[in-house]
Amino acid sequence: MTPQSASREVHRICLLAPVIPVLVVRDASTASSLAHALLKGGLPALEVTLRTPAAFEVISEMTNTSGGIVGAGTLLTPNDVEAAVNAGAKFGVAPGATDRLLDACEEADLPLLPGAATASEIMRLYERGYSVQKFFPAEANGGATALKAISTPLPKVKFCPTGGISLKNANDYLSLGNTLCVGGSWVAPKELIQGSDWDGITQLASEAVSLGYHLNKS
């Protein structure tokens, strides 16, 4: 998969809803119910972070039972890419980007949303062909104000900002022309997952879906 085709697919995924849930799941037995709750609320693209030992099992379970578009987050190494693909991940997300990681995703035909925080990092990825990137960590790097400033010299790059984003500030990003969607963990908080409060998660997902729907994204 070329970087250009990867970015086209990631662009498509990012436009499915205003928010991609960033999920930290410690118990694979909750995976199917969690995915169905988020899909019921209108969020079809799910990012399962590789922060727990259960992550790959969670990706597999969600992919096989929910019908959602399940991606693997926190990809760091080629081994992560191989394991994510074997688990059924349909896309990958990384906090940054290295040549080895980019090569691995391209060779595995795994669409990647690579992370960038500075103009030089964004330019390097764009030069390679990645026109859709993850702005991370968003709030720590100046927030929506910084992302808006980046749009002037780099108008052809679109972003999914992640990191410190919540229901309160999400529309600050979604109102920007260079933001396709945001990534956020607030739609599936730890306490609701542990309490099996799937209706509560569906409600949070529904609130997230309402974000930015008055905006023209393309």
C-alpha positions as CSV (number, residue, x, y, z in Angstrom):
1,M,0.0,0.0,0.0
2,T,1.4,3.4,-0.9
3,P,1.3,6.3,1.5
4,Q,-1.2,8.1,-0.8
5,S,-3.6,5.2,-0.9
6,A,-3.2,4.8,2.9
7,S,-4.1,8.4,3.5
8,R,-7.1,8.1,1.2
9,E,-8.4,5.2,3.3
10,V,-7.7,7.0,6.6
11,H,-9.4,10.1,5.2
12,R,-12.5,8.0,4.5
13,I,-12.5,6.5,8.0
14,C,-12.0,9.9,9.7
15,L,-15.1,11.2,8.0
16,L,-17.4,8.4,9.3
17,A,-18.0,10.4,12.5
18,P,-16.6,13.4,14.3
19,V,-14.9,11.2,16.9
20,I,-12.8,8.1,16.9
21,P,-12.9,6.5,20.3
22,V,-9.5,5.9,21.8
23,L,-10.0,2.7,23.8
24,V,-7.9,1.2,26.6
25,V,-9.4,-2.2,27.2
26,R,-8.0,-4.5,29.9
27,D,-10.5,-7.4,29.7
28,A,-11.3,-8.9,26.3
29,S,-14.6,-10.3,27.6
30,T,-15.9,-6.7,27.5
31,A,-14.8,-6.1,23.9
32,S,-17.9,-7.1,22.0
33,S,-20.3,-5.3,24.3
34,L,-18.2,-2.1,24.3
35,A,-17.9,-2.1,20.5
36,H,-21.7,-2.6,20.1
37,A,-22.4,0.2,22.5
38,L,-20.2,2.6,20.6
39,L,-21.6,1.6,17.2
40,K,-25.1,1.9,18.6
41,G,-24.3,5.4,19.5
42,G,-23.1,6.2,16.0
43,L,-19.3,5.7,16.2
44,P,-18.2,3.0,13.7
45,A,-14.4,3.5,13.7
46,L,-12.7,2.3,16.9
47,E,-9.1,2.7,18.0
48,V,-7.9,0.0,20.4
49,T,-4.6,1.1,22.0
50,L,-1.9,-1.4,22.5
51,R,-1.5,-0.4,26.2
52,T,-2.8,-3.6,27.7
53,P,-1.9,-7.3,27.3
54,A,-5.4,-7.9,26.1
55,A,-5.3,-5.4,23.2
56,F,-4.8,-7.8,20.3
57,E,-7.5,-10.2,21.6
58,V,-9.7,-7.2,22.0
59,I,-9.1,-6.1,18.4
60,S,-9.9,-9.7,17.2
61,E,-13.0,-9.9,19.2
62,M,-14.3,-6.5,18.1
63,T,-13.5,-7.2,14.4
64,N,-15.2,-10.6,14.5
65,T,-18.3,-9.7,16.4
66,S,-19.2,-6.0,16.0
67,G,-19.1,-5.0,12.4
68,G,-17.1,-1.9,13.3
69,I,-13.9,-0.6,11.6
70,V,-11.4,-1.6,14.3
71,G,-7.9,-0.1,14.3
72,A,-4.8,-0.6,16.4
73,G,-3.4,2.4,18.2
74,T,0.0,3.0,19.8
75,L,1.8,1.2,17.0
76,L,5.5,1.5,17.8
77,T,7.4,-1.3,16.0
78,P,7.1,-3.5,12.9
79,N,6.2,-6.4,15.3
80,D,3.2,-4.3,16.5
81,V,2.1,-3.9,12.9
82,E,2.4,-7.6,12.2
83,A,0.4,-8.5,15.3
84,A,-2.2,-5.9,14.6
85,V,-2.8,-7.2,11.1
86,N,-3.0,-10.8,12.4
87,A,-5.6,-9.7,14.9
88,G,-7.7,-8.2,12.1
89,A,-7.0,-4.4,12.5
90,K,-8.2,-2.4,9.5
91,F,-6.1,0.6,10.2
92,G,-3.3,1.7,12.5
93,V,-2.5,4.8,14.6
94,A,0.9,5.8,15.8
95,P,1.9,8.6,18.3
96,G,4.8,9.5,15.9
97,A,6.5,8.0,12.8
98,T,9.7,6.2,12.1
99,D,10.9,4.9,8.7
100,R,10.8,1.3,10.0
101,L,7.2,1.7,11.2
102,L,6.1,3.4,7.9
103,D,7.8,0.7,5.9
104,A,6.1,-2.0,7.9
105,C,2.6,-0.6,7.5
106,E,3.1,0.0,3.7
107,E,4.4,-3.6,3.3
108,A,1.5,-5.0,5.3
109,D,-1.1,-2.9,3.5
110,L,-2.2,-1.4,6.8
111,P,-3.5,2.2,6.4
112,L,-1.7,4.3,8.9
113,L,-2.6,7.5,10.7
114,P,0.9,8.6,11.7
115,G,1.5,11.1,14.5
116,A,3.2,14.4,14.2
117,A,3.7,17.4,16.5
118,T,5.9,19.9,14.7
119,A,5.9,21.5,11.3
120,S,9.1,19.6,10.3
121,E,7.5,16.2,11.3
122,I,4.3,17.1,9.3
123,M,6.4,18.2,6.3
124,R,8.4,15.0,6.3
125,L,5.3,12.8,6.4
126,Y,3.7,14.9,3.7
127,E,6.8,14.6,1.6
128,R,6.5,10.8,1.8
129,G,2.9,10.9,0.8
130,Y,0.9,11.0,4.1
131,S,-1.6,13.8,3.7
132,V,-3.7,12.7,6.7
133,Q,-1.9,12.7,10.1
134,K,-2.5,12.6,13.8
135,F,-1.7,15.8,15.6
136,F,-0.5,14.5,19.0
137,P,-0.5,15.3,21.8
138,A,-2.9,18.0,20.7
139,E,-3.5,20.1,23.8
140,A,0.1,19.9,25.0
141,N,1.3,21.2,21.7
142,G,-0.8,24.3,21.6
143,G,-4.3,22.9,21.0
144,A,-6.6,24.2,18.3
145,T,-4.8,27.5,18.1
146,A,-1.6,25.8,17.0
147,L,-3.4,23.5,14.6
148,K,-5.1,26.5,13.0
149,A,-1.7,28.2,12.6
150,I,-0.3,25.1,10.9
151,S,-3.0,25.2,8.3
152,T,-1.7,28.4,6.7
153,P,1.8,27.0,5.5
154,L,0.5,23.4,5.2
155,P,-3.0,23.7,3.8
156,K,-3.0,20.2,2.1
157,V,-2.5,18.2,5.3
158,K,-5.6,17.1,7.2
159,F,-5.6,16.0,10.8
160,C,-7.1,13.9,13.5
161,P,-5.9,15.7,16.7
162,T,-5.7,13.5,19.8
163,G,-4.6,14.1,23.3
164,G,-6.4,16.1,26.0
165,I,-9.6,16.4,23.9
166,S,-13.0,16.2,25.5
167,L,-16.6,17.0,24.8
168,K,-15.9,20.6,26.0
169,N,-13.1,21.4,23.6
170,A,-13.7,19.0,20.7
171,N,-15.6,21.6,18.5
172,D,-12.6,24.0,18.9
173,Y,-10.8,21.5,16.7
174,L,-13.7,20.3,14.5
175,S,-14.4,23.9,13.5
176,L,-11.0,24.0,11.8
177,G,-10.7,23.4,8.0
178,N,-7.7,21.1,8.5
179,T,-9.4,18.8,11.1
180,L,-11.4,15.8,9.8
181,C,-12.3,14.3,13.2
182,V,-10.8,14.1,16.7
183,G,-9.6,11.1,18.8
184,G,-10.9,10.9,22.3
185,S,-11.1,8.5,25.3
186,W,-13.9,10.3,27.0
187,V,-16.6,8.3,25.2
188,A,-15.6,5.1,26.9
189,P,-14.3,6.0,30.4
190,K,-12.7,3.3,32.5
191,E,-15.4,3.3,35.2
192,L,-18.3,2.7,32.7
193,I,-16.4,-0.2,31.0
194,Q,-15.7,-1.8,34.4
195,G,-19.3,-1.3,35.5
196,S,-20.6,-2.7,32.2
197,D,-22.6,0.5,31.7
198,W,-23.1,0.0,28.0
199,D,-26.1,2.3,27.9
200,G,-24.0,5.1,29.4
201,I,-21.3,4.6,26.8
202,T,-23.9,4.6,24.0
203,Q,-25.2,7.9,25.4
204,L,-21.7,9.4,25.4
205,A,-21.2,8.2,21.8
206,S,-24.4,9.8,20.7
207,E,-23.3,13.1,22.3
208,A,-20.0,12.8,20.4
209,V,-21.8,12.2,17.1
210,S,-23.6,15.5,17.4
211,L,-20.3,17.3,17.5
212,G,-19.4,19.2,14.3
213,Y,-22.3,17.9,12.3
214,H,-23.1,21.5,11.2
215,L,-19.6,21.7,9.7
216,N,-18.7,20.9,6.1
217,K,-16.0,18.3,6.0
218,S,-14.6,16.7,2.8
